[in-house]
Every structure is written in structure tokens, then in C-alpha cells.
Amino acid sequence: MTRRTKFATGALCLLACIVASRPLILNISSKKFLNTGPNGPETPAMVGLAFDRLKISSGRRVLDSYLVRAPAACQPRVAVLIFHGVMETISEWVLAQKFLYNHCISSVVFDYSGHGDSTRPGTIGHLNEDAIPAYAMFVSQFPGERLCVLGHSMGNSPLLESLPRFRPVPSCVVVANAFSSLRDAGRKRGTSSILLYAIPDAWDNVENAKLVRVPLLVVYSDADRVNPPAMGQRIFDSAPEPKQLAVLHGFPHNALYRTPTEDWWAPVLRFLQPR
């Protein structure tokens, strides 16, 4: 075997090892940003709401959640399952649940594996798996109601990845403040090109949006410095009809739950209502 042949063989073996280890590299690297500290002290009760704190079985893991029901007099009956963003916990969504309650919308927000008081660890695979039982629990709690799902930031990824397996299918989907793919998000945040190549391009929201078969609303703000507007636009462009786009002005990335207002939520509230 010539030196050149030996070099080529060695290079191919190295490349094969890198390719074979890409899922492992992704799993290890994802644990750095898919695990938080414990859930905070805030609950819906602290803002005057009755709520249920439900535990959701996801394989051998248990997920934590807050469920808030809209007032009994509200008609029509609408509920939304919230897929929150990276490094967040359910305690941070109490104000958003209060806002939705005040607008006759029931809500459930849950912590994925590795988040808050849910079982560890959080990995991309675990988050994708968590979406299925979380949605099943959501369906069981609101029989006969209009059921929609809403993703914020990273939360759109397990939502869209698992959406084709939701049964029954939700009546509508809201994609808010999303990145186009995990690799694009890493590139935006300055992750090295070597690491970006070494991991699979998981959570491709542009591709997964092509599989949405229910009414879709894509929401982004022109002032989002975390996930640029162009990322949300790519998701909207790739999705089939029926779809709607809401471009908000001046809102930071996390405005929907940190300081929920009529201006941010107005297009979502209209979209959630039956037509």
C-alpha cells in the first residue's frame, strides 16, 4: 500500500468515525443547554388563579406542568399547550397563563426532561419524546374543546418534530420566535464550524414546517436579537397553506411571557378562536 493510499484510507476512517459519533456528540453537547436548575417558586396561585399541578409520564421520566382552566362561562372553549423556550421553566410562564385566562383561554405549560423539577437529563431525543405524552395529557384534560399548540423559541423544535404523531391532530399551531434549525442557531451564536459540522442538523424547523397539515400562524418580531426575523420568515415560506404570518414591531425575544400585552398577543388570540 502506498503512502498516498494509506493517507486516504486513514482519512476515510477518520471521517467515518466522525459521522458515526455525530449523534453522541450532539447528545453530549445538547445537555449543556437542555438542563436547568429547579423550578422557581412562582405558581398560578400567586396571581390569583386556581390550577392543577400535573405530573406527566414520559417513558421512565416524569414531567412537571401547570394547568389553568379558563372561567366556566367562557365560550367557545379553547385550550393551548405551550412548548416553552430553552433554559426556561414553567414558573416563568405564570404571567402568560394569567393573560390567557383573562382572555378565556385555558393553558398548559410543561417542563421538558432536564428542566425545572422534571426528571433529568434533558437531551434532544428526550424532548422530542416528551412532546407526545405531554400532548396526550393535554387532550385528555380538555375533551370537546378546540385544542391548539404554541411553541416559543426552542420549544418550536420538539413541537414541529413530533407534530405528525399528535393524535388527534390539533386544530391549530402557533410558531413564535423560532430559529430555522439548530445548526443555524449555533452559527448565529458563534459555535465553531467544526462542531457545527460534527453534529447532525437536528431540529430543522424549515423542513418540519413542510409537514404541517393544520392552520399555522408564524409570529416573529423585527426587534428579535436572539432568532432573527429571517429565520421565522423561512419557516413561514416553507409551510403549506393554510397559514398566516404576524410580524410584530419592537418586541424583544421573550416579551410574550415576561411582559404579556395585548399588542404582542392580539394576532395569536384571533388565530386561536374558531372560525
C-alpha positions in Angstrom: 0.0 0.0 0.0 1.5 3.4 -1.0 1.8 6.3 1.4 -0.9 8.2 -0.5 -3.3 5.2 -0.3 -2.6 4.8 3.5 -3.3 8.5 4.0 -6.6 8.3 2.0 -7.6 5.2 3.9 -6.8 6.9 7.2 -8.8 10.0 6.3 -11.8 7.9 5.3 -11.7 6.0 8.5 -11.5 9.3 10.5 -14.4 10.7 8.5 -16.4 7.5 9.2 -15.7 7.7 12.9 -16.8 11.4 13.0 -20.0 10.6 11.1 -20.7 7.5 13.3 -20.2 9.6 16.5 -22.3 12.6 15.5 -25.4 11.5 17.4 -23.2 11.0 20.6 -21.6 14.4 20.1 -25.0 16.0 19.7 -26.3 14.3 22.8 -23.4 15.4 24.9 -23.4 19.0 23.6 -27.1 19.3 24.0 -27.0 18.5 27.7 -25.2 21.8 28.2 -28.2 23.9 27.2 -31.1 21.5 27.8 -30.8 21.3 31.6 -31.8 24.0 34.1 -31.9 24.4 37.8 -35.1 23.6 39.8 -38.4 25.3 39.1 -38.9 28.7 40.7 -41.5 29.4 43.4 -44.0 31.2 41.1 -47.3 29.3 40.5 -50.6 30.5 39.0 -51.9 30.7 42.6 -49.6 33.6 43.2 -51.5 35.6 40.5 -54.9 34.5 41.8 -55.5 31.5 39.6 -56.7 28.0 40.6 -54.5 25.5 38.9 -53.6 21.8 38.7 -50.0 20.7 39.0 -50.0 17.6 36.9 -47.2 15.0 36.5 -46.8 13.5 33.0 -45.1 10.2 32.5 -42.6 10.2 29.6 -41.0 6.8 29.4 -39.2 6.4 32.8 -39.2 10.2 33.3 -41.8 12.4 34.9 -42.6 15.9 33.6 -43.9 18.8 35.7 -46.7 21.0 34.5 -49.2 23.8 35.4 -52.7 23.6 34.1 -55.0 26.6 34.2 -58.7 26.3 33.1 -60.5 29.3 31.7 -63.6 30.5 33.5 -66.6 28.2 33.2 -68.6 30.9 31.5 -66.1 31.2 28.6 -67.5 30.3 25.2 -66.2 29.0 22.9 -63.9 26.6 24.9 -60.3 26.9 23.7 -57.1 25.5 25.2 -53.5 25.8 24.3 -50.5 23.6 25.1 -47.3 25.7 25.5 -43.8 24.5 24.5 -41.5 26.9 26.3 -38.1 28.0 25.2 -34.6 26.9 26.2 -33.4 27.3 29.8 -36.9 28.3 30.9 -39.2 26.7 33.5 -42.9 26.7 34.0 -42.7 29.2 36.8 -41.6 31.8 34.3 -44.9 31.4 32.4 -47.3 32.3 35.1 -48.0 35.8 33.8 -48.7 34.4 30.3 -51.1 31.9 31.8 -52.9 34.7 33.7 -53.1 36.7 30.5 -54.6 33.8 28.6 -57.1 33.1 31.4 -58.2 36.7 31.2 -58.9 36.2 27.5 -60.9 33.0 28.1 -58.1 30.6 27.0 -57.2 27.6 29.1 -53.5 26.7 29.1 -51.0 24.0 30.0 -47.2 24.7 30.2 -44.9 21.8 31.0 -41.2 21.4 31.7 -39.3 19.0 29.4 -36.9 16.4 30.8 -34.0 18.2 32.4 -36.0 21.4 33.0 -37.2 22.6 36.4 -38.4 19.7 38.6 -38.8 17.3 35.7 -36.6 14.2 35.5 -33.1 14.6 34.1 -31.4 14.6 31.8 -32.6 16.8 29.0 -31.5 15.8 25.6 -32.8 16.4 22.1 -34.1 12.9 21.9 -35.8 13.2 25.3 -37.5 16.5 24.4 -38.9 15.0 21.2 -40.2 12.0 23.2 -41.7 14.3 25.9 -43.9 16.1 23.4 -46.0 13.0 22.7 -47.2 12.3 26.3 -47.5 16.0 27.1 -49.9 16.4 24.2 -51.8 13.2 25.1 -52.3 14.5 28.7 -53.4 17.9 27.2 -56.0 16.2 25.0 -57.3 14.2 28.0 -57.9 17.3 30.1 -60.0 19.2 27.6 -62.4 16.9 25.9 -64.6 18.5 23.2 -62.7 21.8 23.3 -60.7 23.5 20.5 -57.1 22.4 21.1 -54.1 24.3 19.8 -50.3 24.2 20.4 -47.9 27.1 20.7 -44.1 27.0 20.6 -41.8 29.7 21.8 -38.2 29.8 20.5 -36.5 26.4 21.1 -39.9 24.9 22.0 -41.0 25.1 18.4 -38.4 22.4 17.6 -39.8 19.4 19.7 -43.3 20.7 18.8 -42.7 20.6 15.0 -40.6 17.4 15.2 -43.3 15.5 16.9 -46.4 17.2 15.5 -47.1 14.4 12.9 -47.5 12.0 15.8 -50.1 14.1 17.7 -53.4 12.3 17.9 -55.9 13.7 17.4 -54.3 16.5 15.4 -54.5 19.9 17.0 -56.9 22.5 15.5 -54.1 25.0 15.0 -50.4 25.6 15.5 -48.6 28.8 16.6 -44.8 29.0 15.9 -43.4 32.0 17.7 -39.9 33.5 17.7 -38.4 30.3 16.2 -34.9 29.5 14.8 -34.7 27.9 11.4 -32.6 25.0 12.6 -30.3 24.1 15.4 -27.3 24.4 13.2 -28.4 27.9 12.1 -29.0 28.9 15.7 -25.5 27.6 16.6 -24.0 29.6 13.7 -25.8 32.7 14.9 -24.4 32.3 18.4 -20.8 31.8 17.1 -20.4 28.0 17.5 -17.3 26.8 15.8 -17.7 25.5 12.2 -16.0 22.2 13.2 -18.6 21.5 15.9 -21.4 22.5 13.6 -20.2 20.0 11.1 -19.6 17.3 13.7 -23.3 17.2 14.8 -26.4 16.3 12.8 -28.5 19.2 11.7 -31.2 18.3 14.3 -34.4 20.3 14.8 -34.7 21.6 11.2 -37.9 23.7 11.6 -37.9 24.8 8.0 -38.1 21.2 6.8 -40.5 20.2 9.6 -42.9 23.1 8.8 -43.4 21.5 5.4 -45.3 18.6 7.2 -47.8 20.9 9.0 -51.3 19.9 7.8 -53.4 22.2 10.0 -53.8 26.0 10.1 -50.4 27.6 11.1 -49.6 31.0 12.4 -45.9 32.1 12.4 -45.1 35.1 14.7 -41.8 37.0 14.9 -40.7 40.5 15.9 -38.5 42.8 13.8 -36.6 43.5 17.0 -35.8 39.9 18.0 -32.0 39.8 18.5 -32.0 36.1 19.5 -33.6 34.5 16.5 -33.5 37.0 13.6 -36.7 37.7 11.6 -35.3 36.0 8.5 -35.4 32.6 10.4 -39.1 32.9 11.1 -39.7 34.0 7.5 -38.0 30.9 6.2 -40.3 28.7 8.3 -43.4 30.6 7.0 -42.3 30.4 3.4 -41.7 26.6 3.6 -45.0 25.8 5.2 -48.1 24.8 3.1 -51.4 26.6 3.3 -53.4 27.4 5.3 -51.0 29.7 7.0 -50.8 33.2 8.4 -47.9 35.5 9.3 -47.7 38.1 12.0 -44.7 40.4 12.1 -44.6 42.4 15.3 -42.7 45.6 15.8 -40.3 46.4 18.6 -40.7 43.4 20.9 -37.7 41.6 22.4 -37.5 37.8 22.1 -39.2 36.9 25.4 -41.9 39.5 25.5 -44.8 37.1 25.2 -44.2 35.6 28.6 -42.2 38.2 30.6 -44.4 41.1 29.8 -47.5 39.8 28.0 -49.5 42.5 26.4 -52.4 42.9 24.0 -50.1 44.2 21.3 -48.0 41.1 21.3 -50.8 38.6 21.8 -53.5 40.1 19.6 -52.8 38.1 16.4 -52.4 34.9 18.4 -55.7 35.4 20.3 -57.5 36.0 17.0 -56.0 32.9 15.5 -56.8 30.6 18.4 -60.5 31.4 18.1 -62.7 29.1 15.9 -63.8 30.5 12.6 
